[in-house]
Amino acid sequence: MERICVGMLFFSALLLVEAAHCAQGRYAHKLLNDLMENYSTALRPVDDTDKTLNVTLQVTLSQIKDMDERNQVLIAYLWIRQTWHDAYLKWNKDEYDGLEVIRIPSSLVWRPDLVLYNKADDDFSGPVDTNVVLRYNGEITWDAPAITKSSCVVDVSYFPFDSQQCNLTFGSWTYNGNQVDIAMGMDSGDLSDFVENVEWECHGMPATKNVIMYGCCSDPYPDITYTVLLQRRSSFYIFNLLLPCFLISFLAPLGFYLPADSGEKVSLGVTVLLALTVFQMMVAESMPPSESVPLIGKYYVATMTMITASTSLTIFIMNIHFCGAEAKPVPYWAKVLIIDYMSKIFFVYEVGESCASPFGKSEESEPFVRKHNRNLKEKPKGAPPPCCPDDEKPAAFHLTFNPCVYCTYRGNGGILGCDPKLVWNVEYIANCFREQKATCLKVAEWKKIAKVMDRFFMWIFFIMVFLMSILIIGNAP
């Protein structure tokens, strides 16, 4: 029996709730008909035409959809809330069964003509026609989503470490400040529902109210400007643009370490220069054409200038390396400065040469005449005289023949006589050998000078690349 009573009570409650909703629906329909009977959406809803209508504006930033740096356009997804009081849309809630709030299409009521002043879209349509919330005291709240395209002055001087400030200026298009006044609902835009962007960080959205006197009119025109503070996430650009350029720029000094006989020194410099040109074109395509050169562009230009200088120096040093036998002898100052001192500082030694033996002073490079004379002095005192006096002259190679084959003994004094033609031939061969040895020594000296200069410029350009990278990146804010 108790269960039957509980069931009946529950069923009765449901019927009462349903009847209340039906009654409230009938009162809402009646209320809408009564409100819209003599209502007009063309005029400001004020009792006195000289009275100012106050509109409260509140903007919620939901998402940064895109930042087009080249066209200087910010695309954002906003929720715009406008609140005002309509003097003709009030009712006594007791006469309508306590009905306090109704929701009706926004096209049925008067709406403020607030627009985005710095709009950069071809479509001049306003927010979406959503419903408005109408309270019994005449307060109207209109929440509408909108995707805005606003113009934004983009400063790419510190790209990719730049920060941007984009303004969203809202104001009435036709009403002046004496007719429609705009007030801020909050001191800043609402970021509680902001969806993070993969490229930009939003650090705030402060709001300011401005009252401007235009030249066309003497009345004030108020507006509210929301400043979107954006900071670029630079990790993507560091790993895809800066780091490859930094690594490629270190290949330019290594071109000096490459042996000149390989024939690839100039090719390496040109290849590195072309690679940097490709990266610079990628940056230029995304940047707006302006006089302010981005930071990464300055880094590319400085690196390309350095690589061009290194390639030019490489050509100059290769010209020294391959100067050949026709070149002049190495100047004395170059021998002292480059061969004697700089070669030791940069650890440039030839094969078989140690740090204690200066270039050109080794045992193998000692003139043949000095060695031959020293060998003659070291001969024992009882050794017989040579067959011919010209045997003391240096020879290009050793000849093995019996003593005095071509010489005859003349006189009792032991004077030797030689064949003049044979002597002339031996002297000619010896002179050719001495000239060839001097030429090889001269070419070797020029090659060593070129090698020392290669090593010197390699370290200079390594230091330049490092310092240039520190200076350029150190200027980032």
Secondary structure as a PSIPRED ss2 file (coil, helix, strand):
# PSIPRED VFORMAT (PSIPRED V4.0)

   1 M C   1.000  0.000  0.000
   2 E H   0.000  1.000  0.000
   3 R H   0.000  1.000  0.000
   4 I H   0.000  1.000  0.000
   5 C H   0.000  1.000  0.000
   6 V H   0.000  1.000  0.000
   7 G H   0.000  1.000  0.000
   8 M H   0.000  1.000  0.000
   9 L H   0.000  1.000  0.000
  10 F H   0.000  1.000  0.000
  11 F H   0.000  1.000  0.000
  12 S H   0.000  1.000  0.000
  13 A H   0.000  1.000  0.000
  14 L H   0.000  1.000  0.000
  15 L H   0.000  1.000  0.000
  16 L H   0.000  1.000  0.000
  17 V H   0.000  1.000  0.000
  18 E H   0.000  1.000  0.000
  19 A H   0.000  1.000  0.000
  20 A H   0.000  1.000  0.000
  21 H H   0.000  1.000  0.000
  22 C H   0.000  1.000  0.000
  23 A H   0.000  1.000  0.000
  24 Q H   0.000  1.000  0.000
  25 G H   0.000  1.000  0.000
  26 R H   0.000  1.000  0.000
  27 Y H   0.000  1.000  0.000
  28 A H   0.000  1.000  0.000
  29 H H   0.000  1.000  0.000
  30 K H   0.000  1.000  0.000
  31 L H   0.000  1.000  0.000
  32 L H   0.000  1.000  0.000
  33 N H   0.000  1.000  0.000
  34 D H   0.000  1.000  0.000
  35 L H   0.000  1.000  0.000
  36 M C   1.000  0.000  0.000
  37 E C   1.000  0.000  0.000
  38 N C   1.000  0.000  0.000
  39 Y C   1.000  0.000  0.000
  40 S C   1.000  0.000  0.000
  41 T C   1.000  0.000  0.000
  42 A C   1.000  0.000  0.000
  43 L C   1.000  0.000  0.000
  44 R C   1.000  0.000  0.000
  45 P C   1.000  0.000  0.000
  46 V C   1.000  0.000  0.000
  47 D C   1.000  0.000  0.000
  48 D C   1.000  0.000  0.000
  49 T C   1.000  0.000  0.000
  50 D C   1.000  0.000  0.000
  51 K C   1.000  0.000  0.000
  52 T C   1.000  0.000  0.000
  53 L E   0.000  0.000  1.000
  54 N E   0.000  0.000  1.000
  55 V E   0.000  0.000  1.000
  56 T E   0.000  0.000  1.000
  57 L E   0.000  0.000  1.000
  58 Q E   0.000  0.000  1.000
  59 V E   0.000  0.000  1.000
  60 T E   0.000  0.000  1.000
  61 L E   0.000  0.000  1.000
  62 S E   0.000  0.000  1.000
  63 Q E   0.000  0.000  1.000
  64 I E   0.000  0.000  1.000
  65 K E   0.000  0.000  1.000
  66 D E   0.000  0.000  1.000
  67 M E   0.000  0.000  1.000
  68 D E   0.000  0.000  1.000
  69 E C   1.000  0.000  0.000
  70 R C   1.000  0.000  0.000
  71 N C   1.000  0.000  0.000
  72 Q C   1.000  0.000  0.000
  73 V E   0.000  0.000  1.000
  74 L E   0.000  0.000  1.000
  75 I E   0.000  0.000  1.000
  76 A E   0.000  0.000  1.000
  77 Y E   0.000  0.000  1.000
  78 L E   0.000  0.000  1.000
  79 W E   0.000  0.000  1.000
  80 I E   0.000  0.000  1.000
  81 R E   0.000  0.000  1.000
  82 Q E   0.000  0.000  1.000
  83 T E   0.000  0.000  1.000
  84 W E   0.000  0.000  1.000
  85 H E   0.000  0.000  1.000
  86 D C   1.000  0.000  0.000
  87 A C   1.000  0.000  0.000
  88 Y C   1.000  0.000  0.000
  89 L C   1.000  0.000  0.000
  90 K C   1.000  0.000  0.000
  91 W C   1.000  0.000  0.000
  92 N C   1.000  0.000  0.000
  93 K H   0.000  1.000  0.000
  94 D H   0.000  1.000  0.000
  95 E H   0.000  1.000  0.000
  96 Y H   0.000  1.000  0.000
  97 D C   1.000  0.000  0.000
  98 G C   1.000  0.000  0.000
  99 L C   1.000  0.000  0.000
 100 E C   1.000  0.000  0.000
 101 V E   0.000  0.000  1.000
 102 I E   0.000  0.000  1.000
 103 R E   0.000  0.000  1.000
 104 I E   0.000  0.000  1.000
 105 P E   0.000  0.000  1.000
 106 S H   0.000  1.000  0.000
 107 S H   0.000  1.000  0.000
 108 L H   0.000  1.000  0.000
 109 V C   1.000  0.000  0.000
 110 W C   1.000  0.000  0.000
 111 R C   1.000  0.000  0.000
 112 P C   1.000  0.000  0.000
 113 D C   1.000  0.000  0.000
 114 L E   0.000  0.000  1.000
 115 V E   0.000  0.000  1.000
 116 L E   0.000  0.000  1.000
 117 Y C   1.000  0.000  0.000
 118 N C   1.000  0.000  0.000
 119 K E   0.000  0.000  1.000
 120 A C   1.000  0.000  0.000
 121 D C   1.000  0.000  0.000
 122 D C   1.000  0.000  0.000
 123 D C   1.000  0.000  0.000
 124 F C   1.000  0.000  0.000
 125 S C   1.000  0.000  0.000
 126 G C   1.000  0.000  0.000
 127 P C   1.000  0.000  0.000
 128 V C   1.000  0.000  0.000
 129 D C   1.000  0.000  0.000
 130 T C   1.000  0.000  0.000
 131 N E   0.000  0.000  1.000
 132 V E   0.000  0.000  1.000
 133 V E   0.000  0.000  1.000
 134 L E   0.000  0.000  1.000
 135 R E   0.000  0.000  1.000
 136 Y C   1.000  0.000  0.000
 137 N C   1.000  0.000  0.000
 138 G C   1.000  0.000  0.000
 139 E E   0.000  0.000  1.000
 140 I E   0.000  0.000  1.000
 141 T E   0.000  0.000  1.000
 142 W E   0.000  0.000  1.000
 143 D E   0.000  0.000  1.000
 144 A E   0.000  0.000  1.000
 145 P E   0.000  0.000  1.000
 146 A E   0.000  0.000  1.000
 147 I E   0.000  0.000  1.000
 148 T E   0.000  0.000  1.000
 149 K E   0.000  0.000  1.000
 150 S E   0.000  0.000  1.000
 151 S E   0.000  0.000  1.000
 152 C C   1.000  0.000  0.000
 153 V C   1.000  0.000  0.000
 154 V C   1.000  0.000  0.000
 155 D C   1.000  0.000  0.000
 156 V C   1.000  0.000  0.000
 157 S C   1.000  0.000  0.000
 158 Y C   1.000  0.000  0.000
 159 F C   1.000  0.000  0.000
 160 P C   1.000  0.000  0.000
 161 F C   1.000  0.000  0.000
 162 D C   1.000  0.000  0.000
 163 S E   0.000  0.000  1.000
 164 Q E   0.000  0.000  1.000
 165 Q E   0.000  0.000  1.000
 166 C E   0.000  0.000  1.000
 167 N E   0.000  0.000  1.000
 168 L E   0.000  0.000  1.000
 169 T E   0.000  0.000  1.000
 170 F E   0.000  0.000  1.000
 171 G E   0.000  0.000  1.000
 172 S E   0.000  0.000  1.000
 173 W C   1.000  0.000  0.000
 174 T C   1.000  0.000  0.000
 175 Y C   1.000  0.000  0.000
 176 N C   1.000  0.000  0.000
 177 G C   1.000  0.000  0.000
 178 N C   1.000  0.000  0.000
 179 Q C   1.000  0.000  0.000
 180 V E   0.000  0.000  1.000
 181 D E   0.000  0.000  1.000
 182 I E   0.000  0.000  1.000
 183 A E   0.000  0.000  1.000
 184 M E   0.000  0.000  1.000
 185 G C   1.000  0.000  0.000
 186 M C   1.000  0.000  0.000
 187 D C   1.000  0.000  0.000
 188 S E   0.000  0.000  1.000
 189 G C   1.000  0.000  0.000
 190 D E   0.000  0.000  1.000
 191 L C   1.000  0.000  0.000
 192 S C   1.000  0.000  0.000
 193 D C   1.000  0.000  0.000
 194 F C   1.000  0.000  0.000
 195 V E   0.000  0.000  1.000
 196 E C   1.000  0.000  0.000
 197 N C   1.000  0.000  0.000
 198 V C   1.000  0.000  0.000
 199 E C   1.000  0.000  0.000
 200 W E   0.000  0.000  1.000
 201 E E   0.000  0.000  1.000
 202 C E   0.000  0.000  1.000
 203 H E   0.000  0.000  1.000
 204 G E   0.000  0.000  1.000
 205 M C   1.000  0.000  0.000
 206 P E   0.000  0.000  1.000
 207 A E   0.000  0.000  1.000
 208 T E   0.000  0.000  1.000
 209 K E   0.000  0.000  1.000
 210 N E   0.000  0.000  1.000
 211 V E   0.000  0.000  1.000
 212 I E   0.000  0.000  1.000
 213 M E   0.000  0.000  1.000
 214 Y C   1.000  0.000  0.000
 215 G C   1.000  0.000  0.000
 216 C C   1.000  0.000  0.000
 217 C C   1.000  0.000  0.000
 218 S C   1.000  0.000  0.000
 219 D C   1.000  0.000  0.000
 220 P E   0.000  0.000  1.000
 221 Y E   0.000  0.000  1.000
 222 P E   0.000  0.000  1.000
 223 D E   0.000  0.000  1.000
 224 I E   0.000  0.000  1.000
 225 T E   0.000  0.000  1.000
 226 Y E   0.000  0.000  1.000
 227 T E   0.000  0.000  1.000
 228 V E   0.000  0.000  1.000
 229 L E   0.000  0.000  1.000
 230 L E   0.000  0.000  1.000
 231 Q E   0.000  0.000  1.000
 232 R E   0.000  0.000  1.000
 233 R C   1.000  0.000  0.000
 234 S C   1.000  0.000  0.000
 235 S H   0.000  1.000  0.000
 236 F H   0.000  1.000  0.000
 237 Y H   0.000  1.000  0.000
 238 I H   0.000  1.000  0.000
 239 F H   0.000  1.000  0.000
 240 N H   0.000  1.000  0.000
 241 L H   0.000  1.000  0.000
 242 L H   0.000  1.000  0.000
 243 L H   0.000  1.000  0.000
 244 P H   0.000  1.000  0.000
 245 C H   0.000  1.000  0.000
 246 F H   0.000  1.000  0.000
 247 L H   0.000  1.000  0.000
 248 I H   0.000  1.000  0.000
 249 S H   0.000  1.000  0.000
 250 F C   1.000  0.000  0.000
 251 L H   0.000  1.000  0.000
 252 A H   0.000  1.000  0.000
 253 P H   0.000  1.000  0.000
 254 L H   0.000  1.000  0.000
 255 G H   0.000  1.000  0.000
 256 F H   0.000  1.000  0.000
 257 Y H   0.000  1.000  0.000
 258 L C   1.000  0.000  0.000
 259 P C   1.000  0.000  0.000
 260 A H   0.000  1.000  0.000
 261 D H   0.000  1.000  0.000
 262 S H   0.000  1.000  0.000
 263 G C   1.000  0.000  0.000
 264 E C   1.000  0.000  0.000
 265 K H   0.000  1.000  0.000
 266 V H   0.000  1.000  0.000
 267 S H   0.000  1.000  0.000
 268 L H   0.000  1.000  0.000
 269 G H   0.000  1.000  0.000
 270 V H   0.000  1.000  0.000
 271 T H   0.000  1.000  0.000
 272 V H   0.000  1.000  0.000
 273 L H   0.000  1.000  0.000
 274 L H   0.000  1.000  0.000
 275 A H   0.000  1.000  0.000
 276 L H   0.000  1.000  0.000
 277 T H   0.000  1.000  0.000
 278 V H   0.000  1.000  0.000
 279 F H   0.000  1.000  0.000
 280 Q H   0.000  1.000  0.000
 281 M H   0.000  1.000  0.000
 282 M H   0.000  1.000  0.000
 283 V H   0.000  1.000  0.000
 284 A H   0.000  1.000  0.000
 285 E H   0.000  1.000  0.000
 286 S H   0.000  1.000  0.000
 287 M C   1.000  0.000  0.000
 288 P C   1.000  0.000  0.000
 289 P C   1.000  0.000  0.000
 290 S C   1.000  0.000  0.000
 291 E C   1.000  0.000  0.000
 292 S C   1.000  0.000  0.000
 293 V C   1.000  0.000  0.000
 294 P C   1.000  0.000  0.000
 295 L H   0.000  1.000  0.000
 296 I H   0.000  1.000  0.000
 297 G H   0.000  1.000  0.000
 298 K H   0.000  1.000  0.000
 299 Y H   0.000  1.000  0.000
 300 Y H   0.000  1.000  0.000
 301 V H   0.000  1.000  0.000
 302 A H   0.000  1.000  0.000
 303 T H   0.000  1.000  0.000
 304 M H   0.000  1.000  0.000
 305 T H   0.000  1.000  0.000
 306 M H   0.000  1.000  0.000
 307 I H   0.000  1.000  0.000
 308 T H   0.000  1.000  0.000
 309 A H   0.000  1.000  0.000
 310 S H   0.000  1.000  0.000
 311 T H   0.000  1.000  0.000
 312 S H   0.000  1.000  0.000
 313 L H   0.000  1.000  0.000
 314 T H   0.000  1.000  0.000
 315 I H   0.000  1.000  0.000
 316 F H   0.000  1.000  0.000
 317 I H   0.000  1.000  0.000
 318 M H   0.000  1.000  0.000
 319 N H   0.000  1.000  0.000
 320 I H   0.000  1.000  0.000
 321 H H   0.000  1.000  0.000
 322 F C   1.000  0.000  0.000
 323 C C   1.000  0.000  0.000
 324 G C   1.000  0.000  0.000
 325 A C   1.000  0.000  0.000
 326 E C   1.000  0.000  0.000
 327 A C   1.000  0.000  0.000
 328 K C   1.000  0.000  0.000
 329 P C   1.000  0.000  0.000
 330 V C   1.000  0.000  0.000
 331 P C   1.000  0.000  0.000
 332 Y H   0.000  1.000  0.000
 333 W H   0.000  1.000  0.000
 334 A H   0.000  1.000  0.000
 335 K H   0.000  1.000  0.000
 336 V H   0.000  1.000  0.000
 337 L H   0.000  1.000  0.000
 338 I H   0.000  1.000  0.000
 339 I H   0.000  1.000  0.000
 340 D H   0.000  1.000  0.000
 341 Y H   0.000  1.000  0.000
 342 M H   0.000  1.000  0.000
 343 S H   0.000  1.000  0.000
 344 K H   0.000  1.000  0.000
 345 I H   0.000  1.000  0.000
 346 F C   1.000  0.000  0.000
 347 F C   1.000  0.000  0.000
 348 V C   1.000  0.000  0.000
 349 Y C   1.000  0.000  0.000
 350 E C   1.000  0.000  0.000
 351 V C   1.000  0.000  0.000
 352 G C   1.000  0.000  0.000
 353 E C   1.000  0.000  0.000
 354 S C   1.000  0.000  0.000
 355 C C   1.000  0.000  0.000
 356 A C   1.000  0.000  0.000
 357 S C   1.000  0.000  0.000
 358 P C   1.000  0.000  0.000
 359 F C   1.000  0.000  0.000
 360 G C   1.000  0.000  0.000
 361 K C   1.000  0.000  0.000
 362 S C   1.000  0.000  0.000
 363 E C   1.000  0.000  0.000
 364 E C   1.000  0.000  0.000
 365 S C   1.000  0.000  0.000
 366 E C   1.000  0.000  0.000
 367 P C   1.000  0.000  0.000
 368 F H   0.000  1.000  0.000
 369 V H   0.000  1.000  0.000
 370 R H   0.000  1.000  0.000
 371 K H   0.000  1.000  0.000
 372 H H   0.000  1.000  0.000
 373 N H   0.000  1.000  0.000
 374 R H   0.000  1.000  0.000
 375 N H   0.000  1.000  0.000
 376 L H   0.000  1.000  0.000
 377 K H   0.000  1.000  0.000
 378 E C   1.000  0.000  0.000
 379 K C   1.000  0.000  0.000
 380 P C   1.000  0.000  0.000
 381 K C   1.000  0.000  0.000
 382 G C   1.000  0.000  0.000
 383 A C   1.000  0.000  0.000
 384 P C   1.000  0.000  0.000
 385 P C   1.000  0.000  0.000
 386 P C   1.000  0.000  0.000
 387 C C   1.000  0.000  0.000
 388 C C   1.000  0.000  0.000
 389 P H   0.000  1.000  0.000
 390 D H   0.000  1.000  0.000
 391 D H   0.000  1.000  0.000
 392 E H   0.000  1.000  0.000
 393 K C   1.000  0.000  0.000
 394 P C   1.000  0.000  0.000
 395 A C   1.000  0.000  0.000
 396 A C   1.000  0.000  0.000
 397 F C   1.000  0.000  0.000
 398 H C   1.000  0.000  0.000
 399 L C   1.000  0.000  0.000
 400 T C   1.000  0.000  0.000
 401 F C   1.000  0.000  0.000
 402 N C   1.000  0.000  0.000
 403 P C   1.000  0.000  0.000
 404 C C   1.000  0.000  0.000
 405 V C   1.000  0.000  0.000
 406 Y C   1.000  0.000  0.000
 407 C C   1.000  0.000  0.000
 408 T E   0.000  0.000  1.000
 409 Y E   0.000  0.000  1.000
 410 R E   0.000  0.000  1.000
 411 G C   1.000  0.000  0.000
 412 N C   1.000  0.000  0.000
 413 G C   1.000  0.000  0.000
 414 G C   1.000  0.000  0.000
 415 I E   0.000  0.000  1.000
 416 L E   0.000  0.000  1.000
 417 G E   0.000  0.000  1.000
 418 C C   1.000  0.000  0.000
 419 D C   1.000  0.000  0.000
 420 P H   0.000  1.000  0.000
 421 K H   0.000  1.000  0.000
 422 L H   0.000  1.000  0.000
 423 V H   0.000  1.000  0.000
 424 W H   0.000  1.000  0.000
 425 N H   0.000  1.000  0.000
 426 V H   0.000  1.000  0.000
 427 E H   0.000  1.000  0.000
 428 Y H   0.000  1.000  0.000
 429 I H   0.000  1.000  0.000
 430 A H   0.000  1.000  0.000
 431 N H   0.000  1.000  0.000
 432 C H   0.000  1.000  0.000
 433 F H   0.000  1.000  0.000
 434 R H   0.000  1.000  0.000
 435 E H   0.000  1.000  0.000
 436 Q H   0.000  1.000  0.000
 437 K H   0.000  1.000  0.000
 438 A H   0.000  1.000  0.000
 439 T H   0.000  1.000  0.000
 440 C H   0.000  1.000  0.000
 441 L H   0.000  1.000  0.000
 442 K H   0.000  1.000  0.000
 443 V H   0.000  1.000  0.000
 444 A H   0.000  1.000  0.000
 445 E H   0.000  1.000  0.000
 446 W H   0.000  1.000  0.000
 447 K H   0.000  1.000  0.000
 448 K H   0.000  1.000  0.000
 449 I H   0.000  1.000  0.000
 450 A H   0.000  1.000  0.000
 451 K H   0.000  1.000  0.000
 452 V H   0.000  1.000  0.000
 453 M H   0.000  1.000  0.000
 454 D H   0.000  1.000  0.000
 455 R H   0.000  1.000  0.000
 456 F H   0.000  1.000  0.000
 457 F H   0.000  1.000  0.000
 458 M H   0.000  1.000  0.000
 459 W H   0.000  1.000  0.000
 460 I H   0.000  1.000  0.000
 461 F H   0.000  1.000  0.000
 462 F H   0.000  1.000  0.000
 463 I H   0.000  1.000  0.000
 464 M H   0.000  1.000  0.000
 465 V H   0.000  1.000  0.000
 466 F H   0.000  1.000  0.000
 467 L H   0.000  1.000  0.000
 468 M H   0.000  1.000  0.000
 469 S H   0.000  1.000  0.000
 470 I H   0.000  1.000  0.000
 471 L H   0.000  1.000  0.000
 472 I H   0.000  1.000  0.000
 473 I H   0.000  1.000  0.000
 474 G H   0.000  1.000  0.000
 475 N C   1.000  0.000  0.000
 476 A C   1.000  0.000  0.000
 477 P C   1.000  0.000  0.000
